[in-house]
Amino acid sequence: MGIFSSIWNTSKRSIHYKENPKKYPKVNVNDITLDKPRYGFRREREPLLSQSVTDTLFPSTEIKKKYAESGKPIPIKYRSNSDSIARRNFEKYQEEVATGQPHFRLGEKKIYLPKARICLLRPNAKHTPYQAKFLVPRNFNKMDLRDYLWHVYGLRALNVTVQLLHAKFTRGPDDHARYRGPQFKKMTIDMEEPFIWPELPSSVVEKAKQNYNDQIEAIEMKTAVGSDKLKPSKAFNGLYNKPELPNSFVPSRARKLGEQKLNSQKEYEESKSDKHILQHYLGL
């Protein structure tokens, strides 16, 4: 019976086993740390030699000297001659700036009447005073803008970045069909000297706001319905107001008397003019 009971108990546990809560281990909650701190398990290493060089424009040469003096192999990314090339280009750039020469290769094609439209745009919040943004044609490239600014304005563009904006969807006024508008190409350059966009005068801003409000009021007057058409408007100093006609109601008796007086006055003026002509002709 003992063998059969053990086999039965084992098979019963394999099918569905549920521990009795009374048999759970008794543990205090304060003695358990669920979120263990993640420090103290990493080995502290000494700083690399490349991290000690921080006060030079061309660190590769100094880093190679540090590794050579300490007898350690030089890392692969510091073995190239990129610093010597960069130093040579930097010294050449300083010499060209001092002599007033262009720091790039000029274009060979001469254009005396450029057709390109280049617009200076107001900078965004991310731009510094040493950056300027332009709206250029889509067939313009970085070399074209750099050459254009140098020859036309004498502006030295140090670095040029390009942003080609996507064509936005617009809808027609009649059928509301959706179509894409034109693409816009913008270029941002870095400059040697800062340029701060001037603020608009307060008079210009107030005039623009007044003009906008006048246009809105004129449109509302043109599209008015019902009795709103008779409302007076102050837009553009009353330019769109209809002329006010005088009251045309006159009694019939007063009208007849007025017409008689007017006719008699006309006859008197005509006779007076005829007498004057006759006297002048006869020499009286």
Phi and psi in degrees as a GROMACS rama.xvg file:
@    title "Ramachandran Plot"
@    xaxis  label "Phi"
@    yaxis  label "Psi"
@TYPE xy
-63.9051  -39.2986  GLY-2
-67.5027  -43.8579  ILE-3
-66.1118  -37.4081  PHE-4
-67.6227  -38.8146  SER-5
-67.0721  -40.2082  SER-6
-63.5045  -41.2187  ILE-7
-64.4688  -42.2526  TRP-8
-66.7209  -39.9099  ASN-9
-64.9967  -45.6406  THR-10
-64.9652  -34.7441  SER-11
-68.6429  -37.2026  LYS-12
-69.474  -36.2439  ARG-13
-67.2077  -30.7376  SER-14
-76.7026  -53.1373  ILE-15
-150.426  110.784  HIS-16
-118.637  127.376  TYR-17
-136.758  119.919  LYS-18
-72.1034  142.063  GLU-19
-74.349  130.184  ASN-20
-58.546  -25.4381  PRO-21
-66.0157  -23.4708  LYS-22
-92.2867  1.48273  LYS-23
-64.2721  146.405  TYR-24
-69.6562  138.399  PRO-25
-87.4497  113.07  LYS-26
-130.58  141.853  VAL-27
-81.7659  138.123  ASN-28
-65.3478  -35.5043  VAL-29
-68.6094  -17.7681  ASN-30
-87.5154  -2.15428  ASP-31
-110.264  132.566  ILE-32
-110.807  109.281  THR-33
-75.226  -47.3167  LEU-34
-103.884  98.6899  ASP-35
-76.8639  142.86  LYS-36
-65.1491  140.357  PRO-37
-99.4297  57.661  ARG-38
-147.456  159.844  TYR-39
91.1034  -3.4409  GLY-40
-105.498  -7.58592  PHE-41
-99.642  148.805  ARG-42
-83.8493  130.577  ARG-43
-78.8142  126.597  GLU-44
-110.447  158.229  ARG-45
-75.4046  147.79  GLU-46
-62.529  147.568  PRO-47
-69.7924  155.806  LEU-48
-66.1377  -30.2372  LEU-49
-69.4544  -21.1874  SER-50
-79.7045  -12.8725  GLN-51
-82.9237  -14.5964  SER-52
-95.4552  108.84  VAL-53
-134.69  -1.93799  THR-54
-118.637  38.8599  ASP-55
-147.463  152.632  THR-56
-76.9887  -24.9934  LEU-57
-123.599  84.4465  PHE-58
-79.3538  -17.7159  PRO-59
-60.9779  -41.1259  SER-60
-64.0062  -44.0856  THR-61
-66.5839  -37.3172  GLU-62
-66.9619  -39.0223  ILE-63
-63.3152  -38.3363  LYS-64
-64.7471  -40.5833  LYS-65
-61.0013  -45.1292  LYS-66
-68.55  -37.5753  TYR-67
-67.4546  -39.2027  ALA-68
-67.8786  -34.2748  GLU-69
-85.118  -4.00365  SER-70
74.9788  23.7686  GLY-71
-104.98  152.98  LYS-72
-67.2627  141.158  PRO-73
-78.5197  132.073  ILE-74
-60.7098  154.917  PRO-75
-63.4432  -38.3504  ILE-76
-71.2124  -10.6528  LYS-77
-106.097  4.58485  TYR-78
-85.6489  -15.6252  ARG-79
-76.4508  169.255  SER-80
-98.8167  31.4345  ASN-81
-64.9635  -34.0859  SER-82
-68.7322  -37.6882  ASP-83
-67.0595  -38.4109  SER-84
-66.7789  -42.1222  ILE-85
-65.1407  -38.582  ALA-86
-65.1129  -40.7052  ARG-87
-64.4669  -43.3858  ARG-88
-65.6983  -37.2903  ASN-89
-66.5576  -43.0586  PHE-90
-65.734  -37.4922  GLU-91
-65.117  -40.1323  LYS-92
-64.0894  -43.3725  TYR-93
-61.5984  -39.0098  GLN-94
-66.9867  -40.6714  GLU-95
-68.1025  -36.3099  GLU-96
-67.5288  -39.9772  VAL-97
-66.429  -35.0477  ALA-98
-90.7684  -2.6125  THR-99
75.8216  22.6908  GLY-100
-95.6178  155.259  GLN-101
-67.1682  142.229  PRO-102
-90.4827  12.6245  HIS-103
-140.951  170.689  PHE-104
-79.244  124.515  ARG-105
-74.4876  153.252  LEU-106
-72.1895  148.988  GLY-107
-92.5005  -18.1716  GLU-108
-85.441  123.933  LYS-109
-93.3577  126.85  LYS-110
-124.655  116.173  ILE-111
-91.4571  -29.8482  TYR-112
-125.633  84.8769  LEU-113
-68.0331  139.695  PRO-114
-99.629  -7.496  LYS-115
-70.9803  141.479  ALA-116
-102.379  115.708  ARG-117
-120.21  120.161  ILE-118
-115.218  131.633  CYS-119
-80.4277  124.776  LEU-120
-103.282  155.432  LEU-121
-69.4551  134.285  ARG-122
-70.7036  154.938  PRO-123
-85.202  -179.434  ASN-124
-68.8185  -25.3748  ALA-125
-80.7063  -12.1602  LYS-126
-86.7429  145.599  HIS-127
-93.4189  167.047  THR-128
-62.1484  -16.0756  PRO-129
-90.6986  13.2142  TYR-130
-125.637  147.133  GLN-131
-136.265  142.935  ALA-132
-116.679  137.308  LYS-133
-127.883  148.184  PHE-134
-99.7939  119.227  LEU-135
-124.457  163.371  VAL-136
-65.1687  160.344  PRO-137
-71.4771  -22.3807  ARG-138
-87.8875  7.11754  ASN-139
-84.5659  144.494  PHE-140
-121.559  -177.521  ASN-141
-63.5331  -42.2475  LYS-142
-65.0044  -36.3585  MET-143
-63.1362  -46.64  ASP-144
-65.1764  -41.7934  LEU-145
-63.9612  -42.077  ARG-146
-68.6705  -39.7245  ASP-147
-63.2037  -48.431  TYR-148
-64.5027  -33.3744  LEU-149
-71.0096  -44.0487  TRP-150
-78.7006  -35.238  HIS-151
-86.5536  -45.3263  VAL-152
-113.757  -7.31699  TYR-153
69.1286  26.2543  GLY-154
-95.5713  131.145  LEU-155
-94.7508  109.7  ARG-156
-90.9896  111.872  ALA-157
-80.8938  -45.4955  LEU-158
-136.717  137.207  ASN-159
-125.34  127.826  VAL-160
-120.545  150.041  THR-161
-117.826  138.566  VAL-162
-129.122  117.176  GLN-163
-104.541  106.464  LEU-164
-77.0466  147.938  LEU-165
-74.6316  155.716  HIS-166
-77.6915  122.948  ALA-167
-81.556  150.983  LYS-168
-80.8671  135.52  PHE-169
-131.392  158.677  THR-170
-118.344  144.638  ARG-171
-71.6881  155.504  GLY-172
-74.3978  -22.4692  PRO-173
-98.3202  -58.5199  ASP-174
-99.5607  -3.09943  ASP-175
57.3115  28.938  HIS-176
-73.1689  144.569  ALA-177
-95.7667  132.706  ARG-178
-147.574  161.079  TYR-179
-90.7978  138.209  ARG-180
-85.1923  -172.945  GLY-181
-75.3675  156.759  PRO-182
-85.0791  151.101  GLN-183
-120.837  139.653  PHE-184
-117.433  126.403  LYS-185
-121.589  147.289  LYS-186
-131.155  138.3  MET-187
-116.308  131.719  THR-188
-118.778  155.821  ILE-189
-101.822  139.375  ASP-190
-120.797  161.923  MET-191
-76.4822  -39.2726  GLU-192
-112.788  148.089  GLU-193
-75.6056  153.075  PRO-194
-136.064  121.455  PHE-195
-108.016  125.068  ILE-196
-65.5941  127.883  TRP-197
-69.025  146.574  PRO-198
-78.6647  147.334  GLU-199
-72.2364  141.67  LEU-200
-63.2035  150.822  PRO-201
-64.3367  -31.7225  SER-202
-65.3472  -38.0244  SER-203
-66.9217  -40.238  VAL-204
-65.7171  -43.3958  VAL-205
-65.6351  -39.0529  GLU-206
-64.9322  -39.1427  LYS-207
-65.902  -40.5358  ALA-208
-64.5042  -41.4976  LYS-209
-64.8154  -41.1592  GLN-210
-63.7733  -39.9382  ASN-211
-63.932  -44.6753  TYR-212
-64.4398  -38.0003  ASN-213
-64.4573  -40.0287  ASP-214
-65.9594  -40.9292  GLN-215
-63.4311  -41.0508  ILE-216
-68.3855  -36.4611  GLU-217
-67.3646  -37.9229  ALA-218
-66.5494  -40.4115  ILE-219
-63.8887  -35.8087  GLU-220
-69.9533  -38.0587  MET-221
-68.4812  -33.0089  LYS-222
-100.519  18.2535  THR-223
-69.7732  154.224  ALA-224
-127.919  139.379  VAL-225
71.6524  -136.937  GLY-226
-72.0932  -11.243  SER-227
-66.5748  -18.783  ASP-228
-67.4819  -25.068  LYS-229
-87.6477  -1.9953  LEU-230
-72.0765  137.166  LYS-231
-71.6876  149.265  PRO-232
-123.961  140.693  SER-233
-98.2476  7.23453  LYS-234
-66.7395  131.412  ALA-235
54.2464  43.0252  PHE-236
59.4443  39.2353  ASN-237
75.6081  28.4007  GLY-238
-67.8963  -34.0207  LEU-239
-92.7807  3.45508  TYR-240
-72.4852  143.12  ASN-241
-78.6048  143.23  LYS-242
-65.2092  136.558  PRO-243
-85.2381  116.67  GLU-244
-84.8582  148.519  LEU-245
-71.5301  163.65  PRO-246
-68.9488  119.919  ASN-247
-87.9135  4.63982  SER-248
-80.8174  115.029  PHE-249
-131.85  133.141  VAL-250
-61.1937  151.128  PRO-251
-65.6746  -37.5724  SER-252
-64.8268  -44.2776  ARG-253
-66.9845  -33.4679  ALA-254
-66.17  -42.7022  ARG-255
-63.2245  -43.6754  LYS-256
-64.0558  -38.4437  LEU-257
-66.8124  -41.0014  GLY-258
-64.1656  -39.8674  GLU-259
-62.8684  -44.8151  GLN-260
-64.1023  -37.5858  LYS-261
-68.3488  -40.7914  LEU-262
-67.1926  -41.2255  ASN-263
-64.5298  -37.0188  SER-264
-67.0216  -38.0154  GLN-265
-65.4799  -43.0049  LYS-266
-63.174  -40.5777  GLU-267
-64.0736  -41.4263  TYR-268
-66.4835  -39.5376  GLU-269
-67.2446  -43.4019  GLU-270
-65.7474  -36.7765  SER-271
-63.8992  -40.8517  LYS-272
-68.6615  -36.4033  SER-273
-67.0485  -40.5591  ASP-274
-62.5161  -40.2255  LYS-275
-64.6154  -39.1699  HIS-276
-66.8976  -41.9468  ILE-277
-65.531  -43.1786  LEU-278
-62.8691  -38.8004  GLN-279
-67.7318  -34.8759  HIS-280
-72.8422  -39.9456  TYR-281
-83.1649  -12.0718  LEU-282
74.3796  28.7053  GLY-283
